Structure formats: C-alpha cells, structure tokens
Amino acid sequence: MAAVLDASVLVASLVRSETHHERARLLLAGYPVDLPFEVPLLFRVEVIAALARRGHAPHLLAASRALCSSPRFRAHPIEVRLTELATAVAERARIRAYDAVYVALALHCEADLVTLDDELCTRVRTAYPTLPLVT
C-alpha cells in the first residue's frame, strides 16, 4: 500500500533528541525501502527548514537534503487539482494548510497517511473516517 509521509516523521527519525524519535524510526522501518513514500514537493523544504530552524549541523542538513531527493521519496507537485482538494480538506477538517496538502495527497493517491501529529489525526478521523492513518 502506498503511504504519504508527514515531514515531521522524517525529522523526528533523524534527530535523537526528538520526543518521538524511536516511534518515527519504527514507522519508517515498517515500510519496504523499495516502496517510495508519496510526498508533496514542499516536503524537502519542510524537512530542511525544521532542521535548520533548530540549529542542526550542516552535515545533517546536507545528508537530509540528499535523503529527501532520493528515490525513497516521490515528490508530487502542488498543482491546481491538489490545491483545490487541499482547500476542501482544510475547510472540512479544520487543519493547517501544510497538513491539508498531506491529507489531500493521501486521498488523491489512495494511500496511508503516516503522521505523529495527534491533533491532525483527531481532526482527520472525524472528517475522513476511511482515510488510513498510521501513527
């Protein structure tokens, strides 16, 4: 089954001091390495921004940039159709714009949404009860 990966899961998996580090590593390990995660094009920006904002070393940023550009992640452009779906998702689930893009991509790809965001899960379960969430 295809899976959309929330950027925060990758960030948590890369940084030992993150609260959900072990949980994130287990989530990633649960998917075969030959099955790429579906991600929005802004995924790489989100990952690098999160790491840079926290002041992580340049070598971690460089390694993360390379990982995000690897075949492990299939980036989808945020084109008109996905934007329209994300807008509807944001309104229906009452979630942030970035989160709405991930949910819309999961709906579009008929994929699991892999996230550690409890608030997002609660809102998505209410608005889209059939969307598979992996937490």
Secondary structure, DSSP 8 states (H G I E B T S, - for coil): --EEE-HHHHHHHH-TTSTTHHHHHHHHHTS-TTS-EEEETTHHHHHHHHHHHTT--HHHHHHHHHHHTSTTEEEE---HHHHHHHHHHHHHHT--HHHHHHHHHHHHHT-EEE---HHHHHHHHHH-TTS-EE-
